[in-house]
Amino acid sequence: MPLDREVKSKLREKVSLANKSNVDEIIAEVEAARAGLAPDDKDYERLGGWLEDLSHIAGGKVIGRTGDPGAQPDGMG
């Protein structure tokens, strides 16, 4: 069964505001929501993409508007 619209909206907002200080907490929330979905559910795949983005943030990369996970904040090489 797909995620409730309100739950998905709240998670999407948290993912979009994720930073180094809160990324681990948000990853845990997304993983918990994804655990209740069937692998063939479209939301399962969507949350998988969010987890990939969050893993880049956890690694210190910046996800810009283009979605380029290769971007690094100034001064970080």
Beta strands, then each sheet from edge to edge (+ up, - down):
end
